[in-house]
Amino acid sequence: MRAVAVTEFGGPEKLALIDAPVPQPAAGEALVKLEYAGINFIDVYMRSGHYARSQTYKTPLPMVIGMEGIGTIAFPTKEFSVGNRVAYCIVRGSYAEYAAVPAWKLVKVPDDVPSPIAVTLMLQGLTAHYLSHSAFPLEKGHTCLVHAAAGGVGQLLVQCAKLRGATVIATVGSAEKAQIARARGADHVILYRETDFREEVMRLTGGRGVDVVYDAIGKDTIARSIRSLRRRGVCINYGGASGLVQSIEPLELGEAGSVFFTRPHLADYIATAEELGGRAADLFAAWRTGKLVVTVDSEYPLAEAADAHRYLEAGKTKGKLLLRI
């Protein structure tokens, strides 16, 4: 089969299209013939070696990357029949024509949900769901700060926050992206390249600060994100588009108002089949009823995975990036 693999850590040029054996499913796994793979920043982290020592996302070399896919069941299992449409995330190896996936991590895709929509609602949709529903359960009266609000997760997170009744302050990098954030429901939009977002947050909240910050930017924003919180607020760092956060001084949290800091993994919020299925069902239902808009930015053929990574790392995305298998 065709697959995109990494043989040494580095930039997008380290991605190579190879011929690889079709994976043989182990006990409890299903073989999925893939139609699309989702492209996410976690793929960049794996390619570059940021997760080389991670116990959650181990990255042995050589490896086929990609943590999200959609396709059809290739061989019957106890849970699935041949041809069943399924989607999944947080299983490495989706930049390929086939993937072996633990059966409990597969979600059956309703017939009326198109494949590009369904795969977008996996890693990015599930992330937006757990951030807004569990990591900090938003309620009416809460105010949240969402960084990178016009990106793939950001657009979905803004919408999930509004569905929960929260006020959303969004940051974006351009006027074009500001329009996108507003279209998704953001109450206030800050052009962070022109305005100090921390000062603007304090102005908008009357000096109180927000209840929670959802920060996927990382190194360049985290200090001001922490200082944008209300007393005993929560900073959730779930990505590192500008670089991973290496450390936080405990005293900094105290001086910011006895605030809390967490760096969660999606895997811990879809830890059982029931939890995964419940979140996915919520997302499919929200899309089906028109409460959730899903935006696909671009589709790339499998052989152009490196170009897709360059586009993602350049900060140009205004929605989901997909690989057509």
Secondary structure as the mmCIF struct_conf table of DSSP 4:
data_model
#
loop_
_struct_conf.conf_type_id
_struct_conf.id
_struct_conf.beg_label_comp_id
_struct_conf.beg_label_asym_id
_struct_conf.beg_label_seq_id
_struct_conf.end_label_comp_id
_struct_conf.end_label_asym_id
_struct_conf.end_label_seq_id
STRN STRN1 ARG A 2 VAL A 6
BEND BEND1 THR A 7 GLY A 11
HELX_RH_3T_P HELX_RH_3T_P1 PRO A 12 LYS A 14
STRN STRN2 LEU A 15 ASP A 19
HELX_LH_PP_P HELX_LH_PP_P1 PRO A 21 PRO A 23
TURN_TY1_P TURN_TY1_P1 ALA A 27 GLY A 28
STRN STRN3 GLU A 29 ILE A 39
HELX_RH_AL_P HELX_RH_AL_P1 PHE A 41 SER A 48
TURN_TY1_P TURN_TY1_P2 GLY A 49 ARG A 53
BEND BEND2 GLN A 55 TYR A 57
BEND BEND3 LEU A 61 PRO A 62
STRN STRN4 MET A 63 VAL A 64
BEND BEND4 MET A 67 MET A 67
STRN STRN5 GLU A 68 ILE A 73
BEND BEND5 ALA A 74 PHE A 75
BEND BEND6 LYS A 78 GLU A 79
TURN_TY1_P TURN_TY1_P3 VAL A 82 GLY A 83
STRN STRN6 ARG A 85 CYS A 89
BEND BEND7 ILE A 90 ILE A 90
BEND BEND8 ARG A 92 ARG A 92
BEND BEND9 TYR A 95 TYR A 95
STRN STRN7 ALA A 96 ALA A 96
BEND BEND10 GLU A 97 GLU A 97
STRN STRN8 TYR A 98 PRO A 102
HELX_RH_3T_P HELX_RH_3T_P2 ALA A 103 LYS A 105
STRN STRN9 VAL A 107 LYS A 108
HELX_LH_PP_P HELX_LH_PP_P2 VAL A 109 PRO A 110
TURN_TY1_P TURN_TY1_P4 ASP A 111 ASP A 112
BEND BEND11 VAL A 113 VAL A 113
HELX_RH_AL_P HELX_RH_AL_P2 SER A 115 THR A 120
TURN_TY1_P TURN_TY1_P5 LEU A 121 MET A 122
HELX_RH_AL_P HELX_RH_AL_P3 LEU A 123 TYR A 130
HELX_RH_PI_P HELX_RH_PI_P1 LEU A 131 ALA A 135
BEND BEND12 PHE A 136 PHE A 136
TURN_TY1_P TURN_TY1_P6 LYS A 140 GLY A 141
STRN STRN10 THR A 143 VAL A 146
BEND BEND13 HIS A 147 ALA A 148
TURN_TY1_P TURN_TY1_P7 ALA A 149 ALA A 150
BEND BEND14 GLY A 151 GLY A 151
HELX_RH_AL_P HELX_RH_AL_P4 GLY A 152 LEU A 163
TURN_TY1_P TURN_TY1_P8 ARG A 164 GLY A 165
STRN STRN11 THR A 167 VAL A 172
BEND BEND15 GLY A 173 SER A 174
HELX_RH_AL_P HELX_RH_AL_P5 ALA A 175 ALA A 183
TURN_TY1_P TURN_TY1_P9 ARG A 184 GLY A 185
BEND BEND16 ASP A 187 ASP A 187
STRN STRN12 HIS A 188 LEU A 191
TURN_TY1_P TURN_TY1_P10 TYR A 192 GLU A 194
BEND BEND17 THR A 195 THR A 195
HELX_RH_AL_P HELX_RH_AL_P6 PHE A 197 LEU A 204
TURN_TY1_P TURN_TY1_P11 THR A 205 GLY A 207
BEND BEND18 ARG A 208 ARG A 208
STRN STRN13 VAL A 210 ASP A 215
BEND BEND19 ILE A 217 ILE A 217
TURN_TY1_P TURN_TY1_P12 LYS A 219 THR A 221
HELX_RH_AL_P HELX_RH_AL_P7 ILE A 222 ILE A 226
TURN_TY1_P TURN_TY1_P13 ARG A 227 SER A 228
STRN STRN14 LEU A 229 ASN A 237
TURN_TY1_P TURN_TY1_P14 ALA A 241 SER A 242
HELX_RH_AL_P HELX_RH_AL_P8 PRO A 250 GLU A 255
TURN_TY1_P TURN_TY1_P15 ALA A 256 GLY A 257
BEND BEND20 SER A 258 SER A 258
STRN STRN15 PHE A 260 THR A 262
HELX_RH_3T_P HELX_RH_3T_P3 LEU A 266 TYR A 269
BEND BEND21 ILE A 270 ILE A 270
BEND BEND22 THR A 272 THR A 272
HELX_RH_AL_P HELX_RH_AL_P9 ALA A 273 ARG A 288
TURN_TY1_P TURN_TY1_P16 THR A 289 GLY A 290
BEND BEND23 LYS A 291 LYS A 291
STRN STRN16 VAL A 296 PRO A 301
HELX_RH_3T_P HELX_RH_3T_P4 LEU A 302 GLU A 304
HELX_RH_AL_P HELX_RH_AL_P10 ALA A 305 GLU A 313
TURN_TY1_P TURN_TY1_P17 ALA A 314 GLY A 315
BEND BEND24 LYS A 318 GLY A 319
STRN STRN17 LYS A 320 ARG A 324
#
